Amino acid sequence: MAPSTSNRGLNRLSDLSAAIEAILFSSNRPVKFRELQQAVGGDRTAVEQALDELKEALEGRGVMLMRHHDELNLTTRPAFASAVRRALRPEVSGKLSPAAYETLAIVAYQQPVARSRIEEVRGVNCESVLTNLELRDLITEVGRGSGPGLPKLYGTTMRFLQVMGLETLDHLPTPRLDREEVTPSPASTLPKSV
């Protein structure tokens, strides 16, 4: 028997939002927006409104709605990740190196980005770091560039959002572009000898 609307509190979800929540909860992978739309039989506006309702309903709860481009996923909030890790005891995969974090930051802020651009910024060959990040499902090929050889273009994945504890790419911290003024060294202020 379906619950009557009089039993529903203000915190209850609409049937569409509840259906979306159930689909995302049951899925073992991110679900594309179009898949959700087809599964619930709603138009784009109705599904977007239902997603907004679900996101709002999940505020302050142990899970959150993550969105990466057209993919959606329910995932653990970062504040509770350590408790979940202790409970599930997943396999430990090594930590990322500083080089991997640098490369990941370049991809995150400049995506889609070619390997040549990453290497230009870092000043070193990044092939092995990119391969490692792809194996960890933190980055993926998102297209091909128009330059010679049609280079791979890299972008972040849903897994990247999960590992970094972000709901969307819009929540990436704003990079600090201000640099401390460089003061001349005492040697550079000495007069040149002839």
N, C-alpha and C positions, 0 to 999 in steps of 0.2 A: 504494500500500500504506500503510495507516495505521500510525503509529508505535506500537510496543509500549509498554505502560505501564512496562516495566522501563527503557526508554530515557528516560523522562521524569524530569527532575530535580525538586527541590523547588520550583524557581522556575517550573515549567510551570503553565499554566492548565488548568482543567477544560475539557472540550469546550464546555460551555455558555458559560463566560466567554470562551473563544477565539472562539466564534461571535458573541457580542455585540461583542467587540473588532473583528472583521472588519466587522460591519455599521456600527459607528460610524466606523471608519476610512474606509470606502468612501462614506459618506454626505456629501453636500456641504451638509448642513443639520443642525440638532439633530433628534434622533429622540425621539418621544414614548415614554414607558414602555410604553404599551399596544401600540404598533407593535412594539417589541422583543419583548414577550411573545408576540404573535401570530407573529412571524417565527421565533422559536426554539421555540415550542410549550411554554413552561414556565409554571408557575403563579407567582403574585406572589412567594411566599417564595423559590422557586428562583432567579428572576431577580434579586431583591434580593441573595441570597447570592452569585450570580455577579458582580454589579456590585461588591460589597464585595471579592471576590477580585481582580477586575480592577483596582480602585482601588489595592489593596495591592501588586499586581504592578507597577504603574506608578510606585510611589514611587522617586524618584531617577533617573527616566528623563526623556527630552526632551518627552514628552507627558503630559497628565493627563486624568483623567475629570472633566468638569464636569457639574454637575446644577443645573438651575434649575426649581423646581417639578417638573413631570412630564417635562421635556425633558432629554436627555442628549447629550453631545458629547465627542469626543476633540479636544483642542486643545493647542497648543504651551505649554509652561511659560513663564511670564514671563521667567525667567532666560535663556532661549534665543531670545526673540522678536527681539532685534536681529540675531542671526545669520540667522534665517529671513528677516527683512525685507531684509537685504543680499543674500541669495541670490535672493529672488523679486522684489525691487525693485518693490513694489506702488505704485500711484498714491498720492501724498501728498495727504491731505485735511487742511485747516487744523486748527490746534489749537483746543481748546475755550476759550472766554472764561471769566473768573472767574465771570460771571453764570451761564454754562452749568454750571460745576462746582457752584455753590451750588444751583441748581435740581435737578441730578442727585442731589446729596446728600439733598435734601429728599425726592425721589421714592424713593430707595433706602431711607431709614430709615423713611418713613411710608407706604409703599405698602400698599394702593391709596390714592391721594390725588388729590383734586380740584384743579383749577387755582386755585379760590378760596382753598384752604388754602395752596397754594404762594405765592400772591400775598400772603396774610396774613402769612406768615413772612418773606418777602423785602421786603415793603412797596412793591413795584413791579409793573407789568403784566408778565406772563411769557409772553404768547402767542407772540411770535416766538422766544423761547428754547425753549419747548416744541416748537414746529414744527421747529426746527433739530435738537433731540435726537431727535425722531421720525424725521426724514429720515436721521439717522446710525444709526438702529436701536438707540439706547441705551435708549429708553423706548417704550412702546406703550400703547394703550388696553387696559385689562384688565377693564373693566366700566363700568357706569353707576351714579351715585349716586342716592339716593332723594329728593334735594331738588328744588326747583323747576327745571324744564327738564331733569331727569335728566342732571346734568353728567358729563362723561367722568371716569373714574378712571384714573390713570396708574400704571404699574409698570415695573420694569426688564426687560430682555431678556437672552437668552443673550449677545448681543453686548456688553452692559454688563459681564457677568462676564469675557468675553475681554479687553476693553480694560482693565479694572481688575485683571486677573490674579487673579481669585478663583475658587475651585472651586465654592462655593455662597454664597448670601446670608448664611449663618451665619458666613462668614469676614469679613464687614464689620467694620472696627475698631469698638470700643465708643466711642460719642461721649463726649467729655469734657464733663461738665456743671458741673464746678467752675469758678467764676469768681474772678478776683482781687478782693479786697475793694477797693471804691472808697474812696479817701481823700478827704476833703473838700478842696476847693481853698481856698487862703488867703483868698480873697475871701468865701467862704461862712462863715468862722469869725469875721469881723470883726463887731463890734456894729453893729446897724442905726442909722443916724442918723435923728433925728426931724425 
